[in-house]
């Protein structure tokens, strides 16, 4: 299958450099569909979602973002790493790249960013929201199931140079190819950004954003993870009554790594085309 990768680029939006990878372009049937912007999770630079971008690029004009403090986007000791700032980045990115409308696929932290952006956006810039296993932790709620040292310890090792076997202790079920890519790029994650985002999982209440989301929305939950439980789904349905809920039974939190084909099947035609 021919690659759908087009290029990587930078854009100045919301006052920072935002780096992204583009797949598929805007030709043929893709022109009749909204573009898709993929917002990865807490320690996932855009390149680690390239395999998903490749598949989406068969059907959509697709952009995979480096969230601030990750990959090749801006990072600094002074930068604001809050979900509010990240939501502003997403909206500014869509505007700066000339996309009149875009659907957003957010994974984990990226789903929380998408929720905040949708709740605060004006007009129709965001067409649809796919929320993939978003952390439901927050004030007065149970803690996010992963521990902060899992992130910062692996980043510290990656800064010094981490090989496949070193990374395997953190992600034991991943393939060598997946481990190699993570080991190559993890050092680009600013530890301060990761600490701020992890803290935000517990201090930011994204449930308050849900009643303000008017766009079509899909919630994807991992069948083998502990991020979203049945009671969480019930609560989200109460706050976001029009949400469509799907599960990927054989996957943990990193759904496309655990069950890639199940991940694509779970979207159905939510974005306007089946991801064959």
C-alpha positions as MATLAB code, in Angstrom:
seq = 'XXXXXXXXXXXXXXXXXXXXXXXXXXXXXXXXXXXXXXXXXXXXXXXXXXXXXXXXXXXXXXXXXXXXXXXXXXXXXXXXXXXXXXXXXXXXXXXXXXXXXXXXXXXXXXXXXXXXXXXXXXXXXXXXXXXXXXXXXXXXXXXXXXXXXXXXXXXXXXXXXXXXXXXXXXXXXXXXXXXXXXXXXXXXXXXXXXXXXXXXXXXXXXXXXXXXXXXXXXXXXXXXXXXXXXXXXXXXXXXXXXXXXXXXXXXXXXXXXXXXXXXXXXXXXXXXXXXX';
ca = [
       0.000    0.000    0.000;
       1.388    3.390   -1.000;
       2.175    5.728    1.883;
      -0.266    8.586    2.494;
       2.377   10.681    4.276;
       2.806   14.115    2.705;
       5.110   16.182    4.922;
       5.917   17.542    8.344;
       5.688   21.268    8.969;
       5.483   24.026   11.548;
       2.958   26.823   11.995;
       2.919   29.729   14.434;
      -0.439   29.549   16.197;
      -1.543   30.712   19.644;
       1.853   32.357   20.015;
       3.945   29.178   19.771;
       5.505   26.914   17.158;
       3.209   23.990   16.487;
       4.676   21.070   14.584;
       2.479   18.605   12.726;
       2.546   15.727   10.267;
       0.138   15.699    7.335;
      -1.294   12.640    5.612;
      -3.643   12.143    2.689;
      -4.061   15.707    1.503;
      -7.227   17.254    0.117;
      -7.783   15.545   -3.193;
     -10.445   13.216   -4.555;
     -13.123   11.991   -2.106;
     -11.246   13.533    0.828;
     -12.323   16.976   -0.336;
     -15.934   16.084    0.445;
     -15.143   15.233    4.086;
     -13.987   17.270    7.053;
     -10.279   17.136    7.770;
      -9.247   15.118   10.830;
      -6.851   16.482   13.439;
      -5.306   13.882   15.752;
      -4.254   15.064   19.223;
      -2.082   12.438   20.983;
      -1.695   11.705   24.664;
       0.617   12.816   27.424;
       3.919   11.315   26.181;
       3.146   10.637   22.528;
       4.871   12.873   19.987;
       3.104   13.084   16.633;
       5.504   10.669   14.928;
       4.413    7.854   17.246;
       0.893    8.205   15.825;
       2.175    8.115   12.262;
       0.783    4.633   11.620;
      -2.692    5.916   12.514;
      -2.150    8.977   10.326;
      -1.267    6.664    7.442;
      -4.579    4.808    7.735;
      -6.678    7.934    8.207;
      -4.855    9.508    5.278;
      -6.451    6.973    2.924;
      -9.800    8.667    3.532;
      -9.221   12.097    5.079;
      -6.983   15.116    4.967;
      -5.240   14.244    8.252;
      -3.048   16.243   10.626;
      -1.226   14.754   13.617;
      -0.139   17.347   16.183;
       2.830   17.614   18.463;
       1.158   19.000   21.588;
       3.198   21.811   23.153;
       6.108   20.396   25.125;
       6.265   17.263   22.983;
       8.048   16.358   19.766;
       9.108   19.365   17.704;
       6.575   21.891   19.031;
       7.567   24.713   21.379;
       8.809   23.861   24.861;
      10.371   26.095   27.506;
      10.608   26.557   31.287;
       8.106   29.438   31.028;
       5.506   27.850   28.746;
       1.955   27.334   30.013;
       1.220   23.611   29.878;
      -2.376   23.753   31.104;
      -5.271   22.117   29.265;
      -6.649   25.616   28.649;
      -3.498   26.588   26.769;
      -3.501   23.305   24.853;
      -7.151   23.763   23.869;
      -6.271   27.237   22.628;
      -3.463   25.691   20.583;
      -5.868   23.287   18.901;
      -8.350   25.983   17.916;
      -5.559   28.291   16.745;
      -3.989   25.462   14.720;
      -7.228   24.806   12.855;
      -7.512   28.514   12.074;
      -3.858   28.994   11.122;
      -3.855   26.064    8.688;
      -6.934   27.411    6.906;
      -9.227   24.552    7.833;
     -12.787   25.820    7.861;
     -13.949   22.719    9.760;
     -12.104   19.803   11.268;
     -13.066   16.697   13.169;
     -10.822   15.952   16.143;
      -9.598   12.585   17.382;
      -8.083   12.957   20.830;
      -6.463   10.124   22.736;
      -6.192   10.229   26.534;
      -4.877   13.731   27.362;
      -5.686   14.674   23.770;
      -9.344   13.829   24.380;
      -9.421   16.182   27.367;
      -7.893   18.897   25.183;
     -10.565   18.271   22.535;
     -13.353   18.489   25.119;
     -12.082   21.812   26.461;
     -11.643   23.201   22.941;
     -15.163   22.146   21.925;
     -16.718   23.640   25.049;
     -14.968   26.970   24.506;
     -15.062   27.284   20.721;
     -17.290   29.715   18.925;
     -18.759   28.884   15.545;
     -18.360   25.640   13.625;
     -14.596   25.058   13.548;
     -14.923   21.689   15.289;
     -17.115   19.303   13.349;
     -16.939   16.062   15.368;
     -15.156   14.787   18.470;
     -13.784   11.274   18.910;
     -12.738   10.879   22.557;
     -10.477    7.857   22.909;
     -10.176    6.600   26.509;
      -9.995   10.060   28.147;
      -8.906   10.187   31.800;
     -11.987   10.808   33.937;
      -9.987   11.768   37.012;
     -10.439   15.235   38.487;
     -11.278   17.070   41.702;
     -12.948   14.679   44.136;
     -12.629   11.748   41.718;
     -10.527    8.601   41.767;
      -6.932    9.023   40.651;
      -5.721    8.307   37.151;
      -4.569    4.668   37.214;
      -1.014    5.269   35.943;
       1.625    6.730   38.269;
       3.750    9.771   37.454;
       7.110    7.959   37.917;
       6.242    5.645   35.020;
       6.422    8.695   32.775;
       9.262   10.724   34.250;
      11.549    7.747   34.862;
      11.278    6.589   31.248;
      11.818   10.158   29.969;
      14.950   10.510   32.098;
      16.351    7.276   30.687;
      15.435    8.335   27.146;
      17.315   11.618   27.588;
      20.452    9.605   28.277;
      19.801    7.164   25.429;
      17.399    4.265   25.789;
      17.334    1.168   23.589;
      14.531   -1.240   22.759;
      15.224   -3.529   25.709;
      15.312   -0.610   28.108;
      11.953    0.599   26.850;
      10.445   -2.891   27.034;
      10.305   -2.750   30.843;
       7.858    0.161   30.509;
       5.804   -1.251   27.612;
       6.266   -5.035   27.776;
       3.546   -5.942   25.260;
       4.714   -3.656   22.456;
       6.526   -4.805   19.338;
      10.188   -4.011   18.760;
       9.191   -1.467   16.109;
       6.841    0.327   18.508;
       9.427    0.285   21.289;
      12.169    1.575   19.015;
      10.102    4.548   17.905;
       9.116    5.461   21.454;
      12.707    5.132   22.638;
      13.835    7.417   19.806;
      11.331   10.207   20.498;
      10.460   10.092   24.201;
      13.329   12.421   25.113;
      11.512   15.217   23.237;
       8.829   15.282   25.950;
       9.498   18.150   28.348;
       9.340   16.696   31.865;
       7.739   19.900   33.144;
       4.985   19.522   30.534;
       4.369   15.939   31.584;
       4.232   16.847   35.273;
       1.818   19.720   34.579;
      -0.462   17.556   32.430;
      -0.454   14.724   34.964;
      -1.331   17.151   37.743;
      -4.064   18.543   35.501;
      -5.597   15.071   35.257;
      -6.431   15.477   38.951;
      -7.139   19.216   39.241;
      -9.020   19.937   36.006;
     -12.691   19.006   35.760;
     -13.405   18.158   32.133;
     -16.819   16.808   33.111;
     -17.890   20.437   33.404;
     -17.100   20.860   29.691;
     -19.314   18.023   28.516;
     -22.741   19.739   28.710;
     -21.354   22.503   26.480;
     -20.312   20.136   23.684;
     -22.839   20.313   20.849;
     -20.873   18.503   18.156;
     -21.476   14.833   17.326;
     -19.291   12.905   19.768;
     -17.963    9.375   20.078;
     -16.475    7.900   23.257;
     -14.160    4.926   22.755;
     -13.279    2.906   25.846;
     -10.614    0.238   26.258;
     -12.026   -3.108   27.315;
      -8.927   -4.108   29.287;
      -8.025   -0.713   30.727;
      -9.073    0.871   33.992;
      -9.252    4.465   32.762;
     -12.983    4.361   31.996;
     -15.372    2.113   33.939;
     -19.038    1.363   33.410;
     -20.103    3.969   35.945;
     -17.987    6.573   34.141;
     -19.758    5.824   30.877;
     -23.127    6.237   32.612;
     -22.072    9.612   33.997;
     -20.735   10.804   30.638;
     -23.981    9.781   28.930;
     -25.848   11.890   31.457;
     -23.658   14.928   30.771;
     -23.321   14.372   27.020;
     -26.588   12.652   26.035;
     -25.867   12.494   22.309;
     -22.537   10.699   22.725;
     -22.047    7.391   20.904;
     -20.176    4.832   23.009;
     -18.030    2.003   21.642;
     -15.628   -0.418   23.321;
     -12.553   -2.207   22.023;
     -12.700   -5.360   24.181;
      -9.182   -6.684   23.693;
      -7.289   -3.415   24.112;
      -5.750   -1.576   27.028;
      -5.438    2.196   27.254;
      -3.086    2.426   24.243;
      -5.844    1.072   22.031;
      -4.322    1.291   18.518;
      -1.111   -0.336   19.809;
      -3.005   -3.206   21.447;
      -5.652   -3.837   18.766;
      -5.054   -1.660   15.728;
      -7.763   -3.140   13.513;
     -10.262   -3.132   16.376;
      -9.464    0.548   16.893;
     -10.313    1.406   13.279;
     -13.440   -0.773   13.244;
     -14.763    0.925   16.371;
     -15.110    4.260   14.558;
     -17.496    2.764   12.005;
     -18.500    5.629    9.725;
     -18.349    8.265   12.470;
     -16.021   10.492   10.450;
     -17.896    9.949    7.199;
     -16.008    6.973    5.807;
     -15.148    3.483    7.056;
     -11.430    3.079    7.828;
     -10.705    0.044    5.643;
];
